[in-house]
């Protein structure tokens, strides 16, 4: 039986031979350095060395994407050749160690002197390797069960207590949103434990109104409290949310880190809402960083239940095609036969009018559809905003246009008139 392999696909830019550079990459991240070292036998190299499996050359560039002092010292100039490279790493080199996995498939590769651009695009794992890591505790089915939403998207919104709201003011707004019919409320990523709204007080105040709403209506609104902090504090805060009857916590993935998120996942039964803020620093340059498929693979190994993907026709820089691909990545299993899909969270400028392109893109309502202004800015109030979004989803599932459906849906009709024409 062959040893399990981890396969990583990269975009590489270099003035050198891409095949030779791929070999350097494979050696650098497995058993190689610039020269053979004592004790490094052929047998050891055969067992531990990563292997280049494919090099597909792409059209070159006239100028380098990134500066490179090493190449300057070598006197290397253009043209700058580009290639898609696939490298297979022995899983035994890494073991069930998420930080080391990330360091293996990226790590020092970004600093290689041979490249003027490098981007990790895809990461493929064998099933027996994926099974050694955390699974989503709630995932899609569990999130639906916790929120009491059997079908349709979870319609949510964001509270921004960082604007100065006290715990009591935050709870008052949460009560309004519960009454308006939202399924999901989340903290903003820059509000975790501020002096004006300490997390302990905010959780107690918000969960009191969530419990009261559940007692009146039977509906449990899911609230994602931002507990981003040092690891020990996150564990204490998750326990506090659980004691108050909460069902979800949120963490800023990039700034808490793999180990902290793994530790949190192992310690709490709560749904874990993964916020990707800062991902743009890792992804916006087309020849540097990490693509979303590889990025979300690593975080799903840490056990998150939800992943942010931004939104279609939203306020951020990503092309709609990137948002669509990210959502599809979240809904796909990491390896065949393992049910580990996570719920994509759409946000950023979402309202009833962005429902049709969202539906056309993913053909699924297994998602969080979070709308701030589209709910709170509806001219007839938040309840009408929530209803307008649900009416838009009813329209697309029935194969109708928003304009046709709006003839019998006044809240949707008002949203279209107020925010724009819709799609």
MIGUTOR-722097 format. One record per residue: x, y, z of N, C-alpha, C, O in turn; residue in one letter. Coordinates in pm, whole numbers, plus 50000, padded with zeros to 5 digits. Each point is the difference from the previous one (the first is absolute). Example, Ala and Ser with C-alpha at 12.3 -4.5 7.8 and 13.67 -1.06 7.14 Angstrom:
BEGIN
513194943150780499115011950000500905012050000501044999850066a 498615010749862500825011950006499235010950073500515011150017s 
//
This chain:
BEGIN
500854988050000499155012050000500885012450000500945001050079x 498765008449833500805012249992499695009150118498895000150053x 502115007649987499855009250112499065011349960500055004549885x 499105000450207499095011149967500775012849969501035003050061x 498435004449843500645012349953499055011850013498794998749981x 501775012750052499285012750003500395007649874501185002049974x 497835002249948500295006549872499665014850006498895003950036x 502085004249929499825014549998500275005249859500964995949935x 498185013250020500155006049868500315014950017499365007050078x 501644997649847500505013750012499995007049865500054993649895x 499875019650110500405008449888501385005350030500255005250109x 500664993649795501405003850021500445009349888499694997649883x 501035012950152500595009249902501505000650026500435001650114x 500364997049781501464999550014500675003049866499434996949896x 501775009250105500755001449874500774987349965500654999449896x 499294990650191500754987649981499094989349940498845002749968x 501684985550016499224988749950498974995950106500404996050110x 498295004949863499004996650102500134985950053499744997650119x 500664992949799500164986350047501124999150104499874993050101x 501225014249874501084999950099499575006850129500344995550109x 498915015449879499515007150119499034991250079500015000050124x 499154992549805499104990750069500794989950081499604996350111x 501524999149834500864990850074500585006350124500114993650105x 500275019049885500495007350117498915000950106500274998050118x 498515005049839498885000950094499784986850073499834999750122x 500184989449802499784986850060501104996750101499724994650107x 501525008549858501094997150092499975008850123500194995250112x 499565017749868499995009650111498994996250108500265001850119x 498594992949840498934997450096499934985350041499024995850061x 502014996649907500004986150048501364996650058500245002550118x 500674992049802501264995350057501225007049941501124995650022x 498675015149905501125005949928500455013350055499245007050066x 502004996449905500515013650017500915002349879499944992549903x 500905017850103500775003249879501114989949974500635000249894x 499634990950203501014989749980499634987750082499295001150100x 501184987449858499744987750077500735000950134501125004950007x 498234990550099500565001050135500364986250052499574989949945x 501215009850164500464987450057498824991250041499065004950063x 500984982549903498944990650037498844999749903499074992150018x 500975016249881498895000649904500254989849890500635003049898x 498864985150123500224989149905498975000449889498985006850010x 501314985849884499034999049891498694993950049498925003949957x 501194986550135498794993650053499135009950075498775000249985x 501875008250099499255010250073499345009949904498855003850018x 501895000449882499435009549904498824994049927499005006949976x 501094980549987498904993549928498754999250086498885000949949x 501314997450182498854998650089499375013550034498785001250007x 502055008950013499515012550058499895011549902499345010050029x 501294988949855500015011549910498655001849932499374990349957x 500175022250034498815003149921500314998249852501145001449957x 497834995549966500174997149858499215010049915498845003250029x 501815001649866499315008649903499174990949908500554991349934x 498155010850063499124991649920499605006449868499704992949904x 500295020350090499585006549876500545014249995500065006950102x 500324997349779500405013949974499325004149871500344995049892x 498715014150117499265004949883500405014549975499635008950077x 501114993549816500465013649976498855008749950499154995649923x 500865016950123498975009949967500675011649925501235000749996x 497985008349946500615011449930500905008150093499635002150116x 501535002449837500965007250085499595014550023499065005149939x 501675001350152499825014350026501285007349965501094994450010x 498785018149948501175008049965500725005250122501235001550000x 498005001350106500595005750122499684991050118498984993249999x 501895006750103499724991550116498845005450082499795012150009x 499464978850052498905004250085500485005350133499385008850060x 501764985749988500545003950131501495002649988500654994149914x 499915014750170501455002349999500734987850054499444992150076x 501835006449884500764988450042501495003449999500625000749894x 499945001450225501405003950010500934988749957501065002549943x 498544985050084500854988649964500194999449849501124998349951x 497785003249974500094999649854500795011949947500734998849901x 499125012750164500775011749959501504997350014500795003549913x 499584990350199501424996850021500504990049896501185000149964x 497934991249989500384990249898500035006049859500464993649906x 499035018750082499925006349868498934994049912500075001249877x 498924992450183498934993549922498975010349957499555008250080x 500084991349794498965008849948498894992249935499994987750003x 499075019549936498844993749938500364993149869501165000349958x 497864993649976498595000150042499794991550124500804991350033x 498105011450035499694993050124498964989349970498845002749973x 501644985150033499174988549962499024996650112500315001250118x 498534994649841498964996550096499554985749978499994995049887x 499654998350223499604986149989499084996350115500025006050107x 499174984049866499194993650105500734987150037500274991649913x 500035006850215500844989050047499244991950104499385005750090x 500684981149899499414991450104501104991850064500794993449932x 499245006950201501014992950077499304991050101499035004050065x 501474983649947499464990450095500974998550117501184997149981x 498315005150141500804999150122499624987350076498814997250015x 502144995150032499674988450083499295004450128500525008350075x 498294986249950499255003750119500774996650127499845006650103x 501004983049890500784996050117500985010850044500395000450117x 500015008449791500895011050037499335009650098500675006650080x 498004994149914499255010350071499294994250122500085005650109x 499234983249872499164994750106498755008650018499755009149921x 499484987950183498775007550026500345012850075499685001550118x 500965007749814500545012150060499675011649907500675002149899x 498305005350135499495010349909500995011449977500205003849885x 500425001950219500985010649971501144995049911500485007449914x 499964980150106501084994949917499534997149859500765001649904x 497994994250081499454998449865500035013349926500435000649885x 499105009950181500005013349936501435004349966500245005649893x 500704991950198501395003849974500614991849887500875004849928x 498664982850056500544991449895499545004349862500815000849907x 497915002150078499485003249867500145014849965499705004049887x 500755004150207500245014149968501315004350065501054998849937x 498915006050184501235002950073501045007849923499715010549942x 501524984250056501135006949937499905001049849500795007149937x 498264986050003499875000949854499835014549954500485003749893x 498835004350188499775014049959501295008149997500055010749938x 500984984450127501265007350008501064994849905501125005150000x 498584984849921501014994149913500615010449906499295008249941x 502034991350046500685009349911499674997749854500145009249918x 499444978750046499764996849860498705005749945499794999849878x 499325005150207498675003949951499765015050013500485006450093x 498774998949812499505013850009498505000150021499375010649997x 500054977950023498604998750034499724985650039500494990849936x 498725007350169499634986450040498695000750078499835008150091x 499264983149870498684999950063499544985450016499984992449903x 499665003950217499424986950026498535000449960499235007750057x 500404984149845498645000649947499084989250055498875002850039x 501614984849965499144988850040500774990650092501224998849994x 498004994550091500564990250092499074987950000498815001350029x 501734987049938499224987749993500574990050100501204997650005x 497894996550074500414991250108499364986349983498854999149958x 501884990150073499384986750000499044998950118500195006650102x 498804985049884498954998950101500554995750136499575005150103x 501394985649896500504995250129500825010650072500144999650123x 500405009949803500715011150063499025010450051500145004850113x 498854998749806499015009750043499314995350129499685008150086x 500094978849926499264994650114500755001750132499414998250106x 501875005249889500765001850124499785013850062500455002650112x 498855006249818499825013750047498565002350045499144991349988x 500635020650066498685003650049498975000549888500305003749886x 498484992450148498865001349911499145011750049500125003950116x 499035001649797499055010050051499114993650107499514988949981x 500275018250129499164994750106498525001249963499204991250032x 500455019649903498625002249957499864998249849499134992749953x 501745013949971499884999449856498685005649952499395008350068x 500164987349818498765005549942498784994650073499155007850044x 500754979149970498824994150064499885004550145498915003350046x 502214996850026499955004150140499665014650017499295003750093x 501225004849818499655014250007498515002049977499365007750071x 500104985249832498565000949976499214995550123499025006350039x 501414982850023499304994950117500075009950116499005002550067x 502185003249957500165009450111499195012749979499495005750096x 500384998749778499265012249970498534997349970499215009449986x 500414977950005498614996849972499575003849859498855003649979x 502074995449926499705003649861500174987549915501124996549962x 497774996850008500084987349926500305002049853500664991649939x 498865019250002500205002649858500195014749973499665008550082x 500904994449801500295013949966501295004750064500534993250089x 499975018249868501235005250059499755005050142498875003150037x 502194997650042499915007050128500195014949971501055004149951x 497945003750080500065014449978500535006550126499444998450109x 501645009149876500645005750116500425014449981499845005749892x 500704999950214500495013749994501125001650101500344990650073x 500235021249931501195002850080499695011650094499485010349958x 500864988050168499945011050096501405005450019500954992350015x 499185020649985501325006150012500085007950131499945012349999x 500194980650116500095007350127501255008350011500115008550089x 500864989349821501205008350002499705014749968500865008550021x 497944994549929499675014149977499695007050132499805012250001x 500154980450109499795006250131498804994850075499695005250107x 499634984849841498834994750069500394993350131500984992550005x 498275010150099500204993250128499424986049991499304996949904x 500974994550195499374986749999498475000949994499364992149930x 500065017350142498555001450001499485004749864498974995249953x 501755014149985499595004749867500164988849897499174998549910x 501894993950102500204988749909498874989950015499474995049900x 500155002150223498924990550025498675005349946499184992449949x 500615020750062498765005849947499924998349849498954996749946x 502175005549986500034998149856499834985249965499324996749903x 501314994550175499844985749975498544995950015499504991849922x 499825013750175498584996850019499185004549879499094992949957x 501235018849989499305004749880500254990749882499084997049923x 502154998450065500334991249888499344986350016499544994249902x 500415000750220499294987450024498545001649960499444991449931x 499945019550113498605002449967499805001949850498934996949947x 502095008249985499915002249855500054986949922499644999649883x 500824989650182499984987049934501334995049948500034990849919x 501105015150126501294994949954500264986350062499464996650105x 501384995749828500424987050051501365000650069500334991450081x 500445019049886501415000250038500445014450021499695008849920x 501034993550189500595013150031501464997750033500344990750073x 500535017749872501414998650037500615013350041499575010749957x 501444988250129500805011650035500855004249882500264992149909x 500175020350093500985004749903501384994650040500254997450118x 500635000949784501304994150031500895008950084500934995250064x 498795017949939500865008950079499405002650138500515008350075x 498434984749959499425001450134500044986550069499234990949966x 501645007750131500084987550076499725002650149499064994550056x 501775013850005499855002350144500345014550034500905002650080x 498395007149857500355014150020499565005250137499134994350065x 501495016549976499695005650132498555004450010499394999050107x 500045006049783498635005250007498954989049995498835002550030x 501584985249932499064988849994500754987150030500194991749911x 500235006450215500774988050034499264987349960498774999150012x 501974991349940499394988049943499084993150100498914995749963x 501535002950162499174993150099498655006850017498974993350008x 501045019949997498735007250016499174999349872498784998950005x 501905001849882499274999849872499364986449976498844999349957x 501894989950071499434986749981498794998050089498974995149955x 501155008950174498884998250093498785007949954498884994950002x 501335017649956498875008449960499354995149871498784999449990x 502034997049912499464995449871499304986650016498914998049946x 501704992750125499394986850014498715000650082499134991549982x 500735018350106498745001550073498865002949903498914994450015x 501325014249886498935003049905499814988749901498884997749954x 502204995150012499874988549911499174989050067499144993949936x 501125003650193499224989950072498545004250013499104991849985x 500675021050042498625004950011499274998449867498824996349998x 501875006449892499394998349868499684985349975498954996849943x 501934994550098499754985649981498794995450081499204992049953x 500685013250169498854996250083498685004849941498984993450013x 501065018349922498775005449939499664993049870498824997549972x 502194999349948499744995749863500434985749970499574994249901x 501285000150185500564986849970501195000449906500544989449966x 499895022449992501115001349906501265004550073499995009750075x 501114982949903501295003250061500875006849896500504993549908x 499695019450105500885007349909501444996850034500395000350117x 500404996749783501434997150022500775013250003499875008249909x 500914993750195500845011950013501464995750003500384991750082x 500425013949828501434997149994500745011050076500265010849945x 500084986450180500745009750081501484999349963500584989249992x 500015022449987501425000649964500834998250126500055008850086x 500614979649926500824997250117501495000249966500814994850077x 499565011149810501415000649961500855006050112499705010850051x 501344982049986500835004250113501174990250009500194991949909x 500585008850199500994989650021499264987150036498855000550042x 501814988149943499304987250000499254997450130498844995949996x 501795006550119499334997550126498745008250016498994995050049x 501075017649910498815008550009498904995049908498835000350038x 501534995149841498984994849910499304987950060498784998549986x 501964992850080499384988350062499045004250111498914994650011x 501495015050071499115004950106498755006649942498904998150049x 501305009549846498865007149940499034990249934498795001950006x 501744987749931499124990049940499174993050107498814997649981x 501814999250132499264993950111498905009350049498904995450032x 501395017649975499005009750044498835000549904498855000150043x 501435000149826498925000149901499154987450014498775000749992x 501874988050028499254987550015499135000450124498854995649996x 501675009550116499215000850123498765008749982498954997450059x 501185012949859498875009149977499014994649897499025006749968x 501234981449980499094994049903500305003749857499174997749911x 502015008050063500385003449864500344987749919500244989250055x 499795012549814500254988749911501185002249906500344990949924x 500305020950080501035003049900500985010350053499635009150074x 501624989249889501025010250025500755002749871500014991749909x 500605019950085500725004349880501445003050037500285004650110x 500634992649798501405003450021500615005249871499664995449891x 501255014150122500765005249887501144990249973501015000150069x 498814991749830500894988649978501465004149983500884994450066x 499375015249848501385003449965500795005350119501234998650003x 498095007350093500705006450110500004991550126500795002550091x 498344987849917500044990550111500964988549971500714995550089x 499314999749787500964989949961499444985950005499024997150068x 501664994049858499534986349987499894992950134498984993850029x 502045007150052500024992450125498895004850094499354991850064x 500445021249943498955005250088498624995449953499164996550082x 500615003649788498694995749950499834985150022498904995650035x 502134996449946499894985850030499684997750148499144991950033x 501545015250054499764998550143498585004050036499344993350079x 500195017649862498635004350023499004989649951499044996850069x 501214997949810499094990049944499884987850092498914994750020x 502215000950033499994988150084499335002450134499554990650066x 500375022249975499505003150134498515003450004499394999450107x 500035004249780498615004950005499114992649902500434996749889x 498315000750150499054994349906499315010449913499234996549910x 501055016150115499315010849928500415000249853501114996049965x 497995008849950500365002549861501105010649996499975009850074x 501004988149838501165009049991499945007549868500184994349892x 499575018750118499855008849885501365005849966500545008250073x 500034987449814501345004249962499985012749917499485000149889x 501075010650166500075012749928501375001449937501024998350067x 499025004749804501265000049927500635013849990500895001949916x 498705008050164500545013549985501524999649995500644993250079x 499915014249828501444999749973500384991049884501145000149956x 497904992049995500314991049889500465007749876500804994949922x 498695017250061500415007949884501505002349994500575000649891x 500085000650224501455001750002500714987649947501125000849951x 498224987850059500584987449955499634996549856500594990949942x 498435016150001499414994849877499855010049886499844995849885x 500225017150141499595009549896500995000849885499605002949887x 501694994550138500955000149890499924986549928500114989650065x 499695010449804499804987349930501234991149997499884988249967x 501305017150065501224992049997500684999750136501234999050009x 497985001850096500544999250135498914995150095498845003749985x 501524988050111499084996650106499334986549983500654990149968x 498055009850056499274987450006498605001849943499315009750033x 500284981049883498654999949948499034994350103500424993250094x 498295009549888499034996650103499864984950018499784995450112x 500344996749781499834985650017501024994650100499644992550091x 501615011449894501024995450094499795006150137500164993350102x 499485019449901499795007150128498904993350082500194997050118x 498665000749818498894994250076500264985450035499474995050099x 501354998149822500364986350036500724999750134499674991850087x 501305016949931500745000250126499105003350118500104993850105x 499015016149877499155003850113498924989650028499574998450114x 500004994549783499044989450027500624988550077499314993050074x 501995005049910500684990050082500045004150147500174991550087x 499685021449940499935004750139498624998350059499825001650121x 499174995249795498684996750052498975011149998499044999550077x 501135010649837498985010649994498714994649940500004990049927x 498895016750103498694996249949499515009449890499234995949913x 501205016750092499605010049901501265007049950500965001750075x 499035002449798501125007649943499475011949921499084998749920x 501505012950104499615011849924500524999249856501124995649975x 498025008849931500405000349859499795013749936500225001549880x 499365008650199499555013049950498684998249923499334989950016x 500315019749903498704999449934500075004349856500945006749959x 498054989549965499945003849859499565014549987499145004850073x 501505002149832499685014149974500145008250128499255009550022x 501724986650062500165006450129501005011449997500375005149894x 500074998950227500835011950014501504997049997500825009150000x 499544978149997501414996450007500604997849861499295000849899x 502014996450098500755000449875499864987449915500315000349881x 499244988650179499984987549927499035000349883498925005850009x 501484987949882499084997749889498904990450047500234991550087x 498595009949855498934990850034500404985449978499584991250075x 501235006449823500414986349972500794994050116499894988150028x 500905020250041500754995250116499064996350115500204990050068x 498775018249952499034997450106499274986949972499814991850090x 499785006449785499294987849960500874987750022499554990150056x 501695010649898500914988650015500234996950147500084988350039x 500045022250044500214997950143498814992950063500184990950080x 498615013249884498814993550056499934985449958499674991350080x 500635006049795499984986249952501064991650071499764988350030x 501405017649997501034992850075499504996150138500244988850046x 499085020450022499504997150134498984988750000499964991950092x 499225007549805498934990149993500484986449951499274990150008x 501955009249942500544987449949500774992850110500655006550082x 499294980249923500824992750097501485001749968500385001149884x 500444999050219501445001049976500534987449932500915000749918x 498524987950118500354987549936498724992249975499075000950080x 500844991449812498794992449972499664990450114500874993750059x 497835005549969499534990550100499995005250142499534993050089x 500975019149935500005005850135499095012249998500225009449924x 498744990550161499045010950006500545011050092499734999950120x 501025009249825500615010450082499775014049942500775009250027x 498174992449893499715013149943499725010150110499484996650106x 500895015949867499725010850094499085010149932499925000749877x 499405007250204499015009349948500685012949956500615006850083x 499304997049788500575012749958499185011750052498774999649998x 501925010750047499345011850054500185011549901501115005149982x 497804999049955500005011249907499735012950079499095000450083x 501695009949890499785013050063500615010649910500604996949897x 499265015550142500545011349924499015004849895499974994849888x 499215015050147499105006349905498884991149952499475002249890x 500144987850188498974990749955498595005150035499785005850107x 499314992149802498595003850020499184991449906500534991149934x 498175011550059499134991649917500484999449855499874989649935x 500685021450015500425000549861501224991649968500244997149883x 500534998850218501164991349973499664985250018500864991449983x 497895005650049499604986050012500054992749866500554989049994x 498905016649896500034992649873501414996049954500194988349964x 500805020750035501344995349959500594989750096500764991349958x 498895009750169500494990150097499414986349968500724990049998x 497995009549976499344987449967500534994249869500254988049989x 499915020749911500504995149871501404994350013500384990749929x 500395015050162501404996050014500154986650071500794991649957x 498475006250149500254988050082498864989949994500204988450036x 498605015749920498854990949991499814992350131499704988150000x 500475019150109499824993950132499595011050096500405011649986x 498804984750112499725009650106500614995350133499585004550107x 501414986649885500774996250118501055010650025501194997849979x 498355013850066500925011150019499445009950101498805000250029x 502105007850024499645011550081499965012249908500985003149933x 497885003750064499855011849916499855011850095498915002650052x 502205004549970500025010650101499885013749934500745003549908x 498325003950143499685013049942499885010350112499204998450093x 501605012149897499905010850098499015010549954498875000650049x 501575007849855499135010549950498764994849932498955006450006x 501134981949929498844994349932498884996550094498854999049959x 501494999050170498984997450103499725012650079498865004750006x 502195000850056499815011550089499685012849923499455009450056x 500904991049813499745011849920498734999449917499725009249924x 499504979950089498754999149925499065011250045499865002450120x 499505004649786499185011650038498844996750092499495008950068x 500084978649936498904996250088500474992750125499184994350072x 502135005849954500524994450122500644986449982499894993949894x 500795001450212500754987449990499154987849966500444991549922x 498365007550133499164988449970499684999449851500004989249940x 499745022450001499745000349856501274996749922499934993949893x 501235010350160501264996649934500244985149997500394994449897x 499394998950218500164985450005499024993449904500374990849926x 498385013850076498984993849915500315002249852499734991249918x 500825020350048500355002549859501044990149951499944995549886x 501025001050200501034990449962499404986049987500314992849905x 498825003550188499364986849989499134999349874499944989649934x 499385021550034499185000249879500864998749875499604993749903x 501585012450100500904998749886500454985449983500094995249887x 500204997850222500364985949992498824991649951500194990649923x 498605012750121498824992949949499905001749848499664990749927x 500645021450027499905002949857500994991649919499634993849901x 501635006150142501004992949920499784984950002500244993249900x 499305001650213499754985650006498804996249913499914988749952x 499185020850027498844997449915500285003049853499154997949914x 502075007150058500345003349862499415013149953499855002149879x 499805006650213499375012849965501025011350012500994998750073x 498785012349857500825011950019499535007350125498874998350046x 502025009950009499625007750118498865009549968499095002050082x 500955003949799498965009649964498634993349990499005005650046x 500954982649896498724992949992499514996150139498835001850033x 502084992850047499604995550134499595011850087499134998750086x 501495012949891499735011750083498585005449982499515007550085x 499834988749807498625004749982499104995050112498985006250031x 501404982450029499204994350109500784999950131499604993350096x 501505014049908500865000250119500405014550028501025004649950x 498195002550129500245014450017501355003350061500595010349966x 499924981350124501295002950063501124999149897500925008350001x 499014981849911500984999049893499865011749903501005005649955x 497784998150015499765011149907500625012950055500615007649925x 499234994850205500565012050062501544999450000500665010249980x 499904977950043501464998649999500555003249861501005007149988x 498354987849909500465002549864499935014949966500895005449935x 498055001050109499865014349973501025008350078500505010249951x 499814985350170500875007950087501484997949970500785009549996x 499624977949982501424996849985500464999349855501185002249971x 497904994949937500414998749861499114990349927499014995150054x 501345002249820499134992149914500014985250034499004993249977x 502115001750076500104985650024500294992549873499905005549889x 500454981950128500384991849884498894990549962500144992349905x 
//
